[in-house]
Amino acid sequence: MPQAPPTHVFRWDLDKTYLRTDFDSFRDLVKSAFEKAIDKRAVPGAPALLRALKQAGGATHRVCIISGSPEQMRAVLAAKLKIDGVEFDELVLKDNLGNLMRGRFRALRAQVPYKLPALLASRVALMKAGGEAANETLFGDDAESDALIYSLYADLTAGRLTRRDMIEILDAAEAYDDQRETTLALCQELSAGARDRDVVQRILIHLDRRSPTGGFDRFGGRLVPIFNYFQAALLLHSDRLLAAADVIGVAREMLASGEYTLAQLANSLQDLLRRGHLRRDVASRLALEAQEIVTAHRKEWADLPSTEEIAWSFATRVRALGEQEIPPAPPSKPLDYPKLIQEERRK
Amino acid sequence: MFRIAVDAMGGDRAPDEVVRGAADASLASKNVELILVGDAQRLGRLLAEHRHDAEVLSIQHASEVVAMDAKPAEALAAKPDASITVAAKLVAGGEADALVSAGNTGAGVLACSQHFKKIAGVRRAALAAVYPTEMRRGEKDDPFSLILDVGATLDVTPDDLVSFALMGAAYASRISKNPRPRVALLSNGSEAGKGPKEIVEAHQLLLRHTGLNFIGNVEGVDIPRGTADVVVCGGFVGNIVVKMLEGVSETILGLARYAYKEKLLWRAALGMLSGGINRLKALTDWQEYGGAPLLGFDKPFIKAHGRSGARAVANAIRVTHKALESGLVGEIQRGVAEFHQRRDAAA
């Protein structure tokens, strides 16, 4: 039987997005490089979310991981994902050793000339495999330039950037000649098969550093900074990519980690509402559905707080915002990428 | 986990600095949940500008504000949805455990007396202030003493003064980690018979019916020396004392500024002393010690200085957390109950 074409692609970064990685010091970097798969820790809720996303669509949902971790860590990272029960379709890692051998030191740190062609190559391959209709959701973090790269990729796939724009952007990103040629060639292939539409539906940026959410406003409402994966699950539920039971699954994993309380999850819901990324009616509908599901599974899910407690916590936080109209998230505006790249470099 | 309601609209620099202080405090501890009370949209916009942890922070909408110069009783009656009232109600209703405000002091005290319960055996509440002294105390070599009441109760009885002494001693032992604080009554002479009738009677009660480390009466000159760790007086006297201490320190700074401008030699001398002056300034910086506790209610209320900036607000939240964690209210309840038992037994 022929396989159904992919309908949705979930692209994930690893460090600080899926994995809890500390590489703020050289010591941390070395420790992270030599850590065993069993010792690596995932961000609470991320494994449950990834599992649910894959299960929700079966073969039509693709999980593609593009990370700045070195190629030499492939076995460890794949083993960690296996331990967490996460299935993936693609795992792209950075050829840091190759760059080092060729004396390309700029490439060791640069993100745009590495991640952008990797994303484009994956998209082009998907289109060739009959997946041109697939939409995408991208997951990154605030430690590197994920917000910028993902927005750039979203605008490229939507056909909003010209070859001339791309040359300027790659100049600003200080891409090596071969990186520039590859990227421009991929852009060409992409535009040949693209229909002018937004394939990237959402960009979710995990606030590992707790960067101010307002700093991401310039990327428009398509990009949502998230404090945790319960917020991601809520947003994906409102995008009709996850069922209410999956949202509960993510919440359960977070509560079971011992790092989260019911109140913290309720605060996370309120945060999305007041930033205008989640509508009240969606939250209310989910609350009703969740209540029914929790009641039905009460015996299996003895670890969860009582239904009344859950309902009270969430309803209180929603009510607390009063009757004021919550402004919707701002629409995406054209971005000055060369300027943004220079700003990122100055940081 | 403790929950602290923060009156985000109260204070000369509110809501901007209060929100910034709360945002900082949210990053400092995962064990405290903060509820910012005030205009939800405005607070949300301000929060977005600062690094914060939305998992431990929520907003409770309140549409009205009591101005710093408003008459407390009139303002609270006219504005039922004032942020201080809503915050006090949250605490009274069990949705929060303690209250912090940098707003109108009178309105804060009145809101607490309208909504909080008094501790059994305490007739009137006392507002306590910390002030820098020559002598140090406690396990942290604390350079601050406590004086109470500084304005909550103008007419006091001997019983009120005993309650204040017990509450002040509980605060010193729990918050300043001073296991056996020296407690004194403020009078116009050190002899037991000196002072107004209520002081003389309170002296006898403290000696006979409490287990406090009561060192007798102290005079005004003993306050900055730090002869006592807890100085007890009525609100009328206490308010004059703290305002005078503040006035004296402002005058000294003013004189130093004058000297700096007036003569080159004085400027040079002040320059040489600047290291010491800065240390002294840091030591006596009111923004560091986090505000004045209102004692006598079943829930803690910390009144931050009206001019509080983000640092002072964050410190007020830190002290409030300490009050909750250390079981301050329980310690006061025990002390007051013990006094009444001893006195009844003696009768």
Interface residues (C-beta under 8 A of the other chain):
Chain A: R209 R210 S211 P212 T213 G214 D217 F227 N228 E259 Y260 T261 A263 Q264 A266 N267 S268 Q270 D271 R274 R275 T316 R317 A320 L321 G322 Q324 I326 P327
Chain B: M1 R3 L27 K30 E33 I35 A40 Q41 G44 R45 L47 A48 E49 H50 R51 H52 D53 A54 E55 V56 L57 S58 I59 Q60 H61 S63 E95
